[in-house]
Amino acid sequence: MNQRFSWPDERLIKAAQDGDVTSLTTVVMESQPHVRKFANSLCASPQDAEDAAQEALIILYRKIGSLRATGALASWMFRIVRNECLRQVRLLVRRNDEPQTAPEGSPEPSAEEAVLHRLEVERIAAAVGALPRDQRQVLIMRDVQGLPGRTVAHSLGLSNAAMKSRLHRARAAVRQSLETIDQAPDEATDQAA
């Protein structure tokens, strides 16, 4: 029994943009199944997906007036959900990257080092975000959240071997993605010479 949901029609969206609260509530309710499905496909865990979906629906409720074309609701919502999932990955990476406590007298990182570090975190978050859902889940739970392998396997309903295999493929894909990005400027310089 696979129930299909449709997006709200353009008349309803237009009425919501014009301030009709009933229409706005209906738009949010009719968008909810799509937003949740997309969040589940992008986020690392069901909890992250729920958080991203809720945040996206709140943004829809607050900012529907900024939607330019009523027919673009689906793509607008998918972009919001994607950005929320990536934001959560960045927060996890940043939390795990923060130094616990710097020893007294240690030098503060320069502004340049801080910017480079932030850019590196964004590159890694984008590479992780590009992974297939099954690999992304394992990588984030194991490497970012630091959960034990058995816990990750159990929570995803996998054998330990399957979890390790997915983790290996995910790490290799991220490594490959980052190496490709690193090599691109070098190749452009070689071709120019």
C-alpha positions as a Markdown table, in Angstrom:
| # | Residue | x | y | z |
|---|---|---|---|---|
| 1 | Met | 0.0 | 0.0 | 0.0 |
| 2 | Asn | 2.3 | 2.7 | -1.3 |
| 3 | Gln | 0.4 | 6.0 | -0.9 |
| 4 | Arg | 1.5 | 8.8 | -3.3 |
| 5 | Phe | 1.4 | 12.4 | -2.2 |
| 6 | Ser | 1.1 | 15.4 | -4.4 |
| 7 | Trp | 2.6 | 18.8 | -4.0 |
| 8 | Pro | 0.2 | 21.7 | -3.2 |
| 9 | Asp | -1.3 | 23.3 | -6.3 |
| 10 | Glu | -0.3 | 26.8 | -7.5 |
| 11 | Arg | -3.6 | 28.5 | -6.4 |
| 12 | Leu | -3.1 | 27.2 | -2.8 |
| 13 | Ile | 0.6 | 28.4 | -2.8 |
| 14 | Lys | -0.4 | 31.8 | -4.2 |
| 15 | Ala | -3.1 | 32.2 | -1.5 |
| 16 | Ala | -0.5 | 31.2 | 1.2 |
| 17 | Gln | 1.9 | 33.8 | -0.2 |
| 18 | Asp | -0.8 | 36.4 | 0.0 |
| 19 | Gly | -1.2 | 35.7 | 3.7 |
| 20 | Asp | -4.1 | 33.2 | 4.0 |
| 21 | Val | -3.2 | 31.3 | 7.1 |
| 22 | Thr | -5.4 | 28.3 | 6.2 |
| 23 | Ser | -3.8 | 28.0 | 2.8 |
| 24 | Leu | -0.3 | 28.3 | 4.4 |
| 25 | Thr | -1.1 | 25.5 | 6.9 |
| 26 | Thr | -2.4 | 23.3 | 4.1 |
| 27 | Val | 0.8 | 24.0 | 2.0 |
| 28 | Val | 3.0 | 23.0 | 4.9 |
| 29 | Met | 1.0 | 19.9 | 5.6 |
| 30 | Glu | 0.9 | 18.8 | 2.0 |
| 31 | Ser | 4.7 | 19.4 | 1.6 |
| 32 | Gln | 5.6 | 17.5 | 4.7 |
| 33 | Pro | 5.7 | 13.9 | 3.3 |
| 34 | His | 8.0 | 15.1 | 0.4 |
| 35 | Val | 10.3 | 17.1 | 2.7 |
| 36 | Arg | 10.6 | 14.1 | 5.1 |
| 37 | Lys | 11.4 | 11.7 | 2.3 |
| 38 | Phe | 14.0 | 13.9 | 0.8 |
| 39 | Ala | 15.6 | 14.5 | 4.3 |
| 40 | Asn | 15.7 | 10.8 | 4.9 |
| 41 | Ser | 17.6 | 10.3 | 1.7 |
| 42 | Leu | 20.1 | 12.9 | 2.4 |
| 43 | Cys | 20.8 | 12.9 | 6.2 |
| 44 | Ala | 23.0 | 10.5 | 8.1 |
| 45 | Ser | 20.5 | 9.4 | 10.7 |
| 46 | Pro | 16.7 | 9.5 | 11.2 |
| 47 | Gln | 17.2 | 12.1 | 13.9 |
| 48 | Asp | 19.2 | 14.4 | 11.6 |
| 49 | Ala | 16.5 | 13.8 | 8.9 |
| 50 | Glu | 13.8 | 14.8 | 11.3 |
| 51 | Asp | 15.6 | 17.9 | 12.4 |
| 52 | Ala | 16.3 | 18.9 | 8.8 |
| 53 | Ala | 12.7 | 18.3 | 7.8 |
| 54 | Gln | 11.4 | 20.3 | 10.7 |
| 55 | Glu | 13.7 | 23.2 | 10.0 |
| 56 | Ala | 12.8 | 23.2 | 6.3 |
| 57 | Leu | 9.1 | 23.3 | 7.1 |
| 58 | Ile | 9.6 | 26.2 | 9.5 |
| 59 | Ile | 11.5 | 28.1 | 6.8 |
| 60 | Leu | 8.6 | 27.3 | 4.4 |
| 61 | Tyr | 6.1 | 28.7 | 6.9 |
| 62 | Arg | 8.1 | 31.8 | 7.6 |
| 63 | Lys | 9.4 | 32.6 | 4.1 |
| 64 | Ile | 6.9 | 31.4 | 1.6 |
| 65 | Gly | 6.5 | 35.0 | 0.5 |
| 66 | Ser | 10.0 | 35.0 | -0.8 |
| 67 | Leu | 9.2 | 32.1 | -3.2 |
| 68 | Arg | 9.4 | 33.7 | -6.7 |
| 69 | Ala | 7.5 | 31.1 | -8.8 |
| 70 | Thr | 4.7 | 29.1 | -7.3 |
| 71 | Gly | 5.6 | 26.2 | -9.5 |
| 72 | Ala | 9.1 | 26.1 | -8.0 |
| 73 | Leu | 8.0 | 25.0 | -4.5 |
| 74 | Ala | 9.4 | 21.5 | -4.8 |
| 75 | Ser | 12.9 | 22.5 | -5.9 |
| 76 | Trp | 13.0 | 25.3 | -3.3 |
| 77 | Met | 12.1 | 22.9 | -0.5 |
| 78 | Phe | 14.6 | 20.3 | -1.7 |
| 79 | Arg | 17.4 | 22.9 | -1.7 |
| 80 | Ile | 16.5 | 24.0 | 1.8 |
| 81 | Val | 16.5 | 20.4 | 3.0 |
| 82 | Arg | 19.9 | 19.7 | 1.3 |
| 83 | Asn | 21.4 | 22.8 | 2.9 |
| 84 | Glu | 20.0 | 21.8 | 6.3 |
| 85 | Cys | 21.6 | 18.3 | 6.0 |
| 86 | Leu | 24.9 | 19.8 | 5.0 |
| 87 | Arg | 24.8 | 22.3 | 7.8 |
| 88 | Gln | 24.3 | 19.4 | 10.3 |
| 89 | Val | 27.4 | 17.6 | 8.8 |
| 90 | Arg | 29.4 | 20.8 | 9.1 |
| 91 | Leu | 28.3 | 21.2 | 12.8 |
| 92 | Leu | 29.3 | 17.7 | 13.6 |
| 93 | Val | 32.7 | 18.1 | 11.9 |
| 94 | Arg | 33.3 | 21.4 | 13.6 |
| 95 | Arg | 32.4 | 19.9 | 17.0 |
| 96 | Asn | 34.8 | 17.1 | 16.5 |
| 97 | Asp | 37.5 | 19.4 | 15.2 |
| 98 | Glu | 37.4 | 21.9 | 18.0 |
| 99 | Pro | 40.5 | 21.7 | 20.2 |
| 100 | Gln | 39.5 | 20.4 | 23.7 |
| 101 | Thr | 41.5 | 23.1 | 25.6 |
| 102 | Ala | 44.6 | 24.8 | 24.3 |
| 103 | Pro | 47.5 | 24.7 | 26.7 |
| 104 | Glu | 48.4 | 28.0 | 28.1 |
| 105 | Gly | 51.0 | 29.9 | 26.1 |
| 106 | Ser | 50.2 | 28.1 | 22.8 |
| 107 | Pro | 49.9 | 30.4 | 19.9 |
| 108 | Glu | 46.5 | 31.3 | 18.5 |
| 109 | Pro | 45.9 | 30.2 | 14.9 |
| 110 | Ser | 46.3 | 33.1 | 12.4 |
| 111 | Ala | 43.3 | 34.4 | 10.5 |
| 112 | Glu | 44.7 | 32.8 | 7.4 |
| 113 | Glu | 44.9 | 29.4 | 9.1 |
| 114 | Ala | 41.4 | 29.8 | 10.4 |
| 115 | Val | 40.0 | 30.6 | 6.9 |
| 116 | Leu | 42.0 | 27.7 | 5.4 |
| 117 | His | 40.7 | 25.4 | 8.1 |
| 118 | Arg | 37.1 | 26.5 | 7.5 |
| 119 | Leu | 37.5 | 25.9 | 3.7 |
| 120 | Glu | 38.9 | 22.5 | 4.4 |
| 121 | Val | 35.9 | 21.6 | 6.6 |
| 122 | Glu | 33.5 | 22.8 | 3.8 |
| 123 | Arg | 35.3 | 20.7 | 1.2 |
| 124 | Ile | 35.0 | 17.6 | 3.4 |
| 125 | Ala | 31.4 | 18.3 | 4.2 |
| 126 | Ala | 30.6 | 18.6 | 0.5 |
| 127 | Ala | 32.5 | 15.3 | -0.3 |
| 128 | Val | 30.5 | 13.6 | 2.5 |
| 129 | Gly | 27.3 | 15.1 | 1.3 |
| 130 | Ala | 27.8 | 13.7 | -2.2 |
| 131 | Leu | 28.1 | 10.1 | -0.9 |
| 132 | Pro | 25.2 | 7.7 | -1.4 |
| 133 | Arg | 22.9 | 7.6 | 1.6 |
| 134 | Asp | 24.0 | 4.2 | 2.9 |
| 135 | Gln | 27.7 | 5.1 | 2.8 |
| 136 | Arg | 27.1 | 8.6 | 4.2 |
| 137 | Gln | 25.2 | 7.2 | 7.2 |
| 138 | Val | 28.0 | 4.8 | 8.1 |
| 139 | Leu | 30.7 | 7.3 | 7.7 |
| 140 | Ile | 29.1 | 10.0 | 9.8 |
| 141 | Met | 28.0 | 7.6 | 12.6 |
| 142 | Arg | 31.5 | 5.9 | 12.7 |
| 143 | Asp | 34.0 | 8.7 | 11.9 |
| 144 | Val | 32.2 | 11.9 | 12.8 |
| 145 | Gln | 30.1 | 10.9 | 15.7 |
| 146 | Gly | 32.7 | 8.3 | 16.9 |
| 147 | Leu | 30.2 | 5.5 | 17.5 |
| 148 | Pro | 31.6 | 2.0 | 17.9 |
| 149 | Gly | 31.4 | -0.2 | 14.8 |
| 150 | Arg | 29.0 | -2.7 | 16.4 |
| 151 | Thr | 26.7 | 0.1 | 17.5 |
| 152 | Val | 26.6 | 1.5 | 13.9 |
| 153 | Ala | 26.0 | -1.9 | 12.4 |
| 154 | His | 23.2 | -2.7 | 14.9 |
| 155 | Ser | 21.5 | 0.7 | 14.5 |
| 156 | Leu | 21.5 | 0.4 | 10.7 |
| 157 | Gly | 20.5 | -3.3 | 10.7 |
| 158 | Leu | 23.7 | -4.5 | 9.1 |
| 159 | Ser | 26.2 | -7.2 | 9.8 |
| 160 | Asn | 29.6 | -6.0 | 11.1 |
| 161 | Ala | 31.2 | -7.0 | 7.8 |
| 162 | Ala | 28.6 | -5.1 | 5.7 |
| 163 | Met | 29.1 | -2.0 | 7.9 |
| 164 | Lys | 32.9 | -2.2 | 7.5 |
| 165 | Ser | 32.5 | -2.6 | 3.7 |
| 166 | Arg | 30.3 | 0.5 | 3.4 |
| 167 | Leu | 32.6 | 2.4 | 5.7 |
| 168 | His | 35.6 | 1.4 | 3.5 |
| 169 | Arg | 33.8 | 2.4 | 0.3 |
| 170 | Ala | 32.7 | 5.7 | 1.8 |
| 171 | Arg | 36.2 | 6.6 | 3.0 |
| 172 | Ala | 37.7 | 5.7 | -0.4 |
| 173 | Ala | 35.0 | 7.9 | -2.2 |
| 174 | Val | 35.7 | 10.9 | 0.1 |
| 175 | Arg | 39.5 | 10.4 | -0.3 |
| 176 | Gln | 39.0 | 10.2 | -4.1 |
| 177 | Ser | 36.8 | 13.3 | -4.2 |
| 178 | Leu | 39.3 | 15.3 | -2.1 |
| 179 | Glu | 42.2 | 14.1 | -4.3 |
| 180 | Thr | 40.4 | 15.1 | -7.5 |
| 181 | Ile | 39.7 | 18.6 | -6.1 |
| 182 | Asp | 43.4 | 18.9 | -5.0 |
| 183 | Gln | 44.7 | 17.7 | -8.4 |
| 184 | Ala | 42.4 | 20.0 | -10.5 |
| 185 | Pro | 44.5 | 23.2 | -9.9 |
| 186 | Asp | 47.8 | 21.4 | -10.5 |
| 187 | Glu | 46.5 | 20.0 | -13.9 |
| 188 | Ala | 45.3 | 23.5 | -14.9 |
| 189 | Thr | 48.8 | 24.9 | -14.1 |
| 190 | Asp | 50.5 | 22.1 | -16.1 |
| 191 | Gln | 48.3 | 22.7 | -19.1 |
| 192 | Ala | 48.9 | 26.4 | -19.0 |
| 193 | Ala | 52.7 | 25.8 | -19.1 |
